[in-house]
């Protein structure tokens, strides 16, 4: 499998891009990786890159977007930060990826048992991590159940995963609210912005469409 070219990128649309990721994750779950020569892709991309999707995911070492979606060099822009939230710099990166580099899809990818979300559930405070945790805590507040404070912490993995899902949706809301560029592109049908959750227990990705 060769790297994407300007011509192949031009044939992609948001729905086709999403389907490519779904098929890639299925290959990953079945341990059937696409046949690609990475050094050949290095050569293919030396004059430029033409990825079809932009994926915002957590820094968690188990959640590499290129691996879980079985993609090669030049296929996706991968943005990683603990807790997969957005700020001004990440939004700028997304705007570059979509408006200038031509990607057709933005995926906000959360995952189960997320350490950053656990920290938010516990209202952890530690150096610069405190500011990061503060950005995830609105998702904790948005999840109303369980009401019992003794169950609203990192020991309750069901609660943690509900907060992770809510964090994905709030992040998508923030992309639309804080980036007029991306909102306009989505409204015009040029891109799609979707959420997803990676299950660390089986490698599967569930998309929220």
C-alpha positions in Angstrom: 0.0 0.0 0.0 1.4 3.3 -1.1 1.2 6.7 0.7 -1.6 9.0 -0.2 -0.9 11.5 -3.0 -2.6 14.7 -3.9 -4.7 12.8 -6.4 -5.8 10.1 -3.9 -6.5 12.7 -1.2 -8.8 14.5 -3.7 -10.9 11.4 -4.1 -11.6 11.3 -0.3 -14.6 12.8 1.4 -15.6 12.8 5.0 -17.7 9.6 4.9 -15.0 7.7 2.9 -12.3 8.9 5.3 -14.4 7.6 8.3 -14.9 4.3 6.5 -11.1 4.0 6.0 -10.6 4.4 9.7 -13.3 1.8 10.6 -11.8 -0.7 8.2 -8.3 0.0 9.6 -9.5 -0.6 13.2 -11.1 -3.9 12.2 -7.8 -5.0 10.6 -6.0 -4.0 13.9 -8.5 -6.1 16.0 -8.0 -9.1 13.7 -4.2 -8.6 13.6 -4.4 -8.3 9.8 -2.3 -5.3 9.0 -2.4 -3.8 5.5 0.6 -4.7 3.4 2.7 -1.5 3.3 6.4 -0.8 2.9 7.1 2.1 5.3 10.5 2.9 3.7 8.7 3.2 0.3 6.2 5.5 2.0 9.1 7.6 3.2 10.1 8.0 -0.4 6.5 8.7 -1.5 6.1 11.5 1.0 9.5 13.2 0.6 8.0 16.0 -1.6 4.9 16.5 0.5 2.1 15.0 2.6 -1.6 14.4 1.8 -3.3 12.9 4.8 -7.0 12.3 4.8 -7.8 12.5 8.6 -6.8 14.4 11.7 -7.0 12.5 15.0 -6.9 14.0 18.5 -6.1 11.3 21.0 -4.5 10.9 24.5 -0.8 10.4 25.1 -1.6 7.0 26.6 1.1 4.6 25.3 -1.6 2.0 24.3 -3.5 4.4 22.1 -1.4 5.2 19.0 -3.7 6.4 16.3 -1.5 5.1 13.5 -1.6 1.6 15.0 -5.2 1.3 16.2 -6.4 2.5 12.8 -3.7 0.6 10.8 -2.4 3.6 8.9 1.0 4.4 7.4 3.3 7.3 6.9 1.5 10.3 5.5 -2.1 9.0 6.1 -3.2 10.9 9.2 -2.3 13.9 11.3 -1.9 12.7 14.9 -2.4 15.2 17.7 -1.8 13.8 21.2 -2.3 15.3 24.6 -3.3 13.8 28.0 -7.1 13.8 28.1 -7.6 14.6 24.4 -8.9 18.2 25.0 -8.4 21.2 22.8 -6.7 24.6 23.3 -5.7 27.4 21.0 -2.6 25.6 19.7 -4.4 22.4 19.0 -7.2 24.2 17.3 -4.6 26.0 15.1 -3.1 22.6 14.3 -6.5 21.3 13.3 -7.2 24.4 11.1 -3.9 23.9 9.4 -4.6 20.2 8.9 -8.1 20.7 7.4 -8.0 24.1 5.7 -4.4 24.1 4.3 -3.4 20.4 4.2 -6.7 19.0 3.0 -7.8 16.4 5.6 -11.5 15.6 5.5 -12.2 14.3 8.9 -11.5 15.2 12.6 -11.8 12.4 15.1 -11.6 13.1 18.9 -10.6 9.8 20.3 -11.0 9.1 24.0 -10.2 5.7 25.6 -11.3 3.6 28.5 -9.5 3.7 31.9 -7.9 7.1 30.9 -5.3 8.2 33.5 -5.9 11.9 32.8 -9.6 11.4 33.3 -9.0 9.5 36.5 -7.0 12.4 37.7 -9.9 14.8 36.9 -12.3 12.5 38.7 -10.0 12.7 41.8 -9.4 16.4 41.3 -5.7 15.7 41.4 -3.3 18.6 41.9 0.4 18.4 40.8 2.6 21.1 39.3 1.6 21.9 35.7 -0.6 18.8 35.6 -3.1 20.9 37.7 -3.9 23.2 34.7 -4.4 20.2 32.5 -6.7 18.5 34.9 -8.8 21.6 35.2 -9.6 21.4 31.5 -11.0 17.9 31.9 -13.0 18.6 35.1 -16.0 20.1 33.3 -16.7 16.6 32.0 -16.8 15.2 35.6 -19.3 17.8 36.5 -21.5 17.0 33.5 -21.8 13.3 34.5 -24.6 13.4 37.2 -24.7 9.7 38.1 -23.7 8.4 40.6 -24.7 11.2 42.9 -22.9 9.6 45.8 -19.6 11.4 46.2 -17.9 8.3 47.4 -18.5 6.7 44.0 -17.4 9.7 41.9 -13.6 8.8 41.8 -11.0 6.9 39.8 -11.8 3.6 41.7 -15.2 3.5 39.9 -14.1 2.6 36.4 -17.7 2.8 35.0 -17.8 6.4 36.2 -14.4 7.1 34.7 -15.4 5.8 31.3 -18.6 7.8 31.4 -16.5 10.9 32.1 -14.2 10.0 29.2 -17.1 9.8 26.8 -18.5 13.1 28.0 -15.1 14.7 27.7 -15.1 13.6 24.0 -18.4 15.3 23.4 -17.4 18.5 25.2 -14.2 18.6 23.2 -16.2 18.4 20.0 -18.5 21.2 21.2 -15.4 23.3 22.0 -13.9 22.7 18.5 -17.2 24.0 17.0 -17.5 27.0 19.4 -13.8 28.1 19.3 -12.9 27.6 15.7 -15.0 29.5 13.2 -12.8 28.0 10.4 -13.6 24.4 11.3 -17.3 25.1 12.0 -17.7 26.7 8.6 -16.0 23.8 6.9 -18.2 21.3 8.7 -21.3 23.3 7.9 -20.3 23.3 4.2 -19.8 19.5 4.2 -16.1 19.8 3.6 -15.2 18.0 6.8 -16.8 15.9 9.5 -16.0 16.1 13.2 -16.8 12.9 15.1 -16.0 11.4 18.5 -14.9 7.9 19.3 -13.8 5.7 22.2 -11.0 3.2 22.1 -11.4 0.1 24.4 -8.1 -0.8 25.9 -9.4 -4.3 26.6 -10.0 -5.4 23.1 -8.6 -2.8 20.7 -12.0 -1.8 19.3 -13.1 1.7 18.5 -16.7 2.8 18.9 -17.6 5.9 16.9 -20.2 8.4 18.0 -22.0 9.5 14.8 
